[in-house]
Amino acid sequence: MKDIEFQSRDDIKAFQDDLLVKALAYLKGNSPYYQRLFSQAGIDIDAVRHIEDLTNIPFTEKKDLQLYNDDFRCCPKEKIIDYITTSGTLGDPVTFGCTEKDLQRLAYNERKSFECAGLKPGNIVQLMTTLDKRFMAGLAYFLGIREMGASVIRVGNGIPELQWDTIRRLQPDTLMCVPSFILKLLQYADEHGIDYRGSSVKRIIGIGEGLREQDFSLNLLGRRIKEKWDVDLFATYSSTEMGATFSECPFGCGGHVHPELIIVEIIGEDNRPVPDGEVGEVVVTTLGVEAMPLLRFRTGDMAAKHTEQCRCGRNSYRLSPLVGRKNNMIKLKGTTLYPPAINDVLDNCSYVENYCVVVGTNDAGTDDVLVKISLSSGQDADVVKELKDSFRSRIRVAPDIEVLSDDNLRRIIFPPQSRKPIKFIDERKRK
């Protein structure tokens, strides 16, 4: 059968409508949370036959997952074979369970995403993400690479010396990591005389950070990597709740959806769908999840949906690079921006070793932004003026800047209980 992503838009729409009906029937029969939601909202699930009908169903939010976590489980507890946690809006993590079928779905999702990025059997992927600490992503990548028949090297994150030693010994052609870490790899290579341009690496698949602007051109981080290392760059977008990944194809025009795994709505401020191509909040309905499927889940991420055919031949819609998190929107001196725009400037400054963005509320009730940075060796605090000029040229306004020692800043960025670096801290007073 021809891959659904290459079939016509009408066929894809009909295909997803059919899967939606099956997903709703499964929730009605197995989910205590959604059974209660349907009853309280007076929703006749049998009348929801098309994606457009989803607007009649309330949203699911992260706080719902935290408050009623066990009620989202649709199978006996003994069927759960892997437990995962993700951050929660109320402070405590949210628990997800995966059945054997769910792990097979994850592997299928990642296999299709890697194939979209041009991988095939015979490729060697150096995986620079953790597989422990109840983290879904690393496990999903491992399962997907394994299923597609490529080779995987499980190095984990950090430690540039170990990464380069692995590249030298095992000759991977693909690296999978947080893109900004590549800059640290390149800095290490320059300092130690490593010929990275002559290495085996031809492709980098980025996770957790954007590489492109809304017009799909490389952003500052992407350009900086590309200027130093002429490898193929691919951006991805995924989350634990979605259990799906949007990966770019070689044409780099947005992350391709896999229609058999997820339905995506883009919602405006009025909680109604926005026109294609317009930025709004990403809302997802998972398909084929056995343990904890979600219906109209608000991700909090801001992006646009692109529905025209991609040059790769796929007719499935694509998501633009993320603009940012809805709740993280900043209003600085009259300018609206999201943390990725600030990160982009900082990632492009060779003299910034580490950074953290702290947003608070001032006496006037408006946003204050303080960027805490540590400097590369040999630099002094005189670079603050240069950095502020960089902010003004890029985002029109300059935040306050505080220079800390790298040891002190790393204690903020890498708290012991966190799996990921904390580069954004929101201390604003919410109404």
N, C-alpha and C positions, 0 to 999 in steps of 0.2 A: 504494500500500500504506500502511496506517495505521502511523504511527510506532510502533516497538516499545515506546517508553517509555509509551505510552498503552494498550497491550494489557494483558491480564490478567496477574497475577503468575505463574500457571501457564504461560502462553504465553511470558513472558519467561524463566522458568526453563528451559523446553524449548529455547528459542532459544539460550540461553547454553550449555547442555549440548552442543548440536550444534556450536557454534563452538569449544568446548573440544576436542572430538574432532579437529576439523580442525587446531587449533593444535598439539596434541600430535603429530599425524602430521607436520606441517611440521617441528617440532623434531627428531623422530626421523630425518627424512630429510636435514636440512640443518645442524643445530647440532652442531659437534664437542664443545662443552661438555656439552650435555644428552645426547648419545649416550653419552658417557663416564659421566655421572651415572646414566643408566638402567641401563647395564651393571653398574656397580659396586654399585648398590643392588638389583640384581635385580628391577627394575620391569618388568612387562609392560604397556606403554603401551596395548595393545589392550583391557586390562581396565579402563582408566579411562574411564568413559562418562558420569559425572555429576560435578558440582561437589563433591559430598560425597566422591567418591573421591580428591580432591586431597590429603586428609590422609595418604595413603600415600606421598606424594612429598616428598623433603627440600626445605627452603627454599633459596632463592638469596639471598645477602647481598651488600652493597656491596663487601666485601673480595674476593668471588669475581670480581666485574666488574673489579676492579683487578688481581688476580693473573693472571687468565686472559682478559684483555679480548678478544684477537683470536679466541679460541675461541668467543665468543658470536656472532660474525658468521656469518650464514646465507646470504650471497650473495657472488658475486665482488667483490673490492675495487673494480673499475672501475664497479660499479653504484652505489657511494656517490657522491652528488652534494652532500652537505652534511655537514660535521663539527661536532660539538657536544661540549662537555665539561661535566662537573659535578664537584663536589667529591668527594674520595675519603677514606675513613676512615683510610687509611694515609699520608696526606699529599699524594700526587700526584693530579691530577684523573683522572677516568674518561672515556674517549672513547666517544662514540656516533656512529654513522654513520646517515644517512638516505638512502634511495633516493627516486626520484621518487614511487613509490607511498606511501612513508612521509610525505613532505611533503603529498601529497594527503590522507592520513589526518589529519594535523595540522590542515590547513585545515578539513576536515569536522568534526573535534572542536571546534574553536574556533567555527565557524559555529553548531553546535548549542548550544554554551554561551552564545554571545551572544544567540541566539534565545530561549534559556531566560530570560535576563535582560531580555527585552523589546525587543531591538534588531531593526531591520528595514531594508530598503533605504531610503535617504534620511537615516538618522541620520549624524551626523558625530562620530567618535571621536578625541579627542586622546590619543595613545599616549605615555605618559611612562615608557617602558621602553627599554632599549638594544636595538638590533638587531645590535650587533657583539660582540666579545670572546667569540665562540663560544657565545653565549647562546641557548638554544632558545626561551624564552618570548616575547621580543619578536618573533621571526620568526613564531612560531605565531600570535600575535595579529594580526599584519599579514596573514598568509595567510587567516585566518578572516574578518576584516572585509572583505577584498577579495572572498572567495568569496560572502559573503552579499549583496554589492552595496551595502554602506554605504561611507561615505567615511572615510579615515584621515588623520590629521595626525601625522607621525612627528617629534615634538619631542625625544624622549629624556628622560632623568631630570634632576632638579635644575633650577636657575636659575629661581626664581619670576618674575623680571622677564620672561623670555622666555615662560614659560607664560601669564602674564596678557596679554602683548602678543598672543600667538597667539589666546587666547580673544576678545580685543577685535576682532581683524582677521577671524577665520575663523568665529566663532560656533559652536563645537562644542556639542552637547547632552550629550555623554558624556565623562567623563574616566576613563582607566584608569591606575592608579598604585598605589604602596604607600600605604595609608591614612594613616599618620602624616605623610607629606609634605603632605597636605591641610592639616594644622594649620600648617605653615610657609607654605603658600600664603595661608591666611587671616590669619596674622600679618602677612605682607608687604602684603596688601590693606588691613588696618586701618592700617598705618603709612603707606601711600601714598594713602589716600582712594579706594580702588577699591570700587565698588558691586558686590560679588560676588553679593549677593542678587538684584540686577536683571540678572545676566548670563544668557547663553544656556544655561548648564549646568543640567541637570535630573537627571543620573544620574552616580554614581560607582561604578565597578567596581574593587574592591580586590583586590590580589594580594600574596602574601607575608606578610600579617598578618591576624589574625582581627578580626572586627567584632562577633561575637556570643558570648553565653554558651551553655552546654549546653542551656538551655531556650529558645534562639533569640532571647532578648531582646538588645538591643544591649549590648555591653560598654562600659567606660568610654570607650575610644577612639571607638567608634561613637556613643555618646551625645554626646560632646563635639563631634564633627563635626556631628551632626544638630541640636544646640542652636544652633550658630552659623550653619548653612547648611542650610536645609530642602530637601535634595535626596534622591533615592532612593538608598539604599546597597545594594550587592550584594557579597557575599564570594565568593571562589573558592578552590579548592585544586587544585594541580597539581604535577607534578614531571617532570623530564626522563625519568626511568626509566619512568614510567607512560605518557608520551606522550598523556595525557588530562587533562581538566579537569572538576572538579565545580563547577558554578556554581549559585548560588541562583536560584530563580524569584522573581517579585514578592512571594510570600508569605513568603519568608525563613525557611524551615524546614529548612535543610540543603542541601548540594550534591548535585544530581541526577547519578546515574551515567548514562552512555550505554552500554546493555547490549551494543551491537555492538562496543565498543572495549575493554572491560576487565571482568574478574571480580575482585571484592573479597571477601576473607575478613577477619574480625576475630578475632584470635588472642589468647588469654589467656596467663598466665604458664606454663601447662602445655603451651603450643604447640598447644592444641586450640581449635576455634571456640567463641566465647562466645555466649550468647543475644543475640538482636536487642535493641538498645537499651542493651547493656552496653559499656563502654569497653574497648578492647583495641588491639593493634597492627594497623595496616592492612597487609595482605599482598595483592599484586596479581599477576594473570596478564594479560598484554597480549594483545589479539586483533587480528589483521590487520596486525601489524608485520612487515615483510619483512626488514629488515637485522639487527636485534638484538632479537628478541622475548624476553620474560622470563617465567619460570614460577615462581609462588609467591615473588615477590620481597618481602623484608621492607623496608618503607619506613622503619621506626623511628618513624613517626608514630602517635600515639594518638588514636583517635576511636571513635565508635559508629555502628552501622548502623541506620537507621530504615526499616521496610518497609511501614508503613501508607500508604494512598493519600494523596498530597499534595492540597491544595485546588485546585491547578492542574489536576488530573485525571491526572497522571502516576502510574503504578503502579511505575515503576522505583524501586529503593531509593535512599536518600539517606544521605550521611555527615554526622554532626554536625560542628560547629566543632572544630578540632583542640584537644585538651587540651594537647599538647606533644609533644616528642620523647622516646621511651622512654629513651634513653641520657642525656638531659639532666635527668632527674628529680632534684630536690634535696630533701634532708632537712635542713631548717634548724630547729634548736632543737625537734626533735620533730614539726615540721609538714612534711608532704609537699606539694611544689608543683612547678610547671613554670615555665620562664622566661616564657611569655606572661602569667602572673599578675603577675610583677614588672614586665614591660613595660607592662602595662595601667595600673598605678599611675603609672609614670613618664610615659607618654604623656598622662596626665590632669593633669599639673602644668605650668602655663603658664610657670613660672620655670625649668624644665629645658630647656636648649637642645639638648644631646646627652647620651647615656649609653651605658655599656657595663657588662654584668654579668659579674663574674669569680668563678668558683666554684673553691675549693681544698679541700684536706684539712688539718685542724688536727692538733695533737699527739695529740688523743684519737681520731683516725681518723674523725671525723665531718666533715660539710660546713661550710665557711665561705663566706659570700657577701659580696663587696665590690662595691658599686655605685659606679662612677666617673661623675661628672656634671660638666657645665659649665653655667653659669647664664646666663640671658638678661641682656642689658644692664640695669644699674640694680639688679640683685639682689646680695645679699651672702650670705655663708656662714651667716647666722642661719637661713636656710630649712631647714637640715639637720634641726633638731628637728621642724619642721612636716612635712617629708617622711617622717621616721620615724613620726610619728603617722599619716600617711596609709597607710603600709605596715601598721601594726598594725590599723587599722580595716578594711582590705581583706583582708589575708591572715594576720592575727593575730600575725605576727612581723615584726621590722624587721632588715634586713641592715645591715652597716657601710656607711658612705657616705664617699666621698672626693671633694672638689671640686677639679677641675683647670681650667686655662685651656682655652678651646675649641680653640685651635690644638693644644695637646698632646693633647687627647682625640681630635680628628679624625685625628691621625696613627695612633692605635690603631684607630679605627673604620674608617678608609678606607685600608688598606695598598695600595700601588701595584699589587700583583698580583691584588687581589680585585675581582670584578665587583659585589659586594654589600657593604653596610656590615656590619662584624663587631660585633654587639651582644651576643654571648654567647661567653665564653672559658672553656673547661673545663680547669682545671689539676689536677684531682683525680688522685690516685694510684690507678690501676686494678689490681685483683688479677689 
